[in-house]
Amino acid sequence: MADLNSIPDETRWRIAAEFSATMPALYDHAIRGTVGERYDEIEQEVWMEAAKIIVDIAKSLSLPTGTAQDLAEAMRVVMVILFGPEFKSEALEVSKDGAVIIIRRCPLLLNGSYAGIDGERTFHKCMAFTLTGIPMLNRDFSARFVRTMCTGDRQCEIKVAKGGPPLPDGKIKK
């Protein structure tokens, strides 16, 4: 019988992250036909709620979130933790109040493709998660996608900037 402790942490993390990154595509594949046209709306609500996890992780790791660069780096770190080491990204400061998250490899997109889910469906998940998460980390900032691999671009570029619609206290903007 295999001993769990004999499996290296890195291997366990990779397997868990691959499973985690595959789940959205599996749910889409299994449930969309039953729910019908409301599936996208319901799924976006789930991903917006899931964005609350970003705040918990950032706080537990004492990740700074005071500047655009801090936010971009915190978001990047949390996404690697949640979606695994195959999530290849970097955070670049572009100005005092602006930064860009560059994503070069995305397990959600890769695993969605393997499960037969198109990029547009994957984009809606990521968009709801990211655009909700950034202002939850710091209400003075917002995010917007400039480029997306889901729609055929070579990489994703997510601009983090000061300003944007504020979130009500403790609530996710819907």
Secondary structure, 3 states (H helix, E strand, C coil): CCCHHHCCHHHHHHHHHHHHHHHHHHHHHHHHHHHHHHHHHHHHHHHHHHCHHHHHHHHHCCCCCCCHHHHHHHHHHHHHHHHCCCCEEEEEEEECCEEEEEEEECHHHHHHHHCCCCHHHHHHHHHHHHHHHHHHHCCCEEEEEEECHHHCCCCEEEEEEECCCCCCCCCCCC
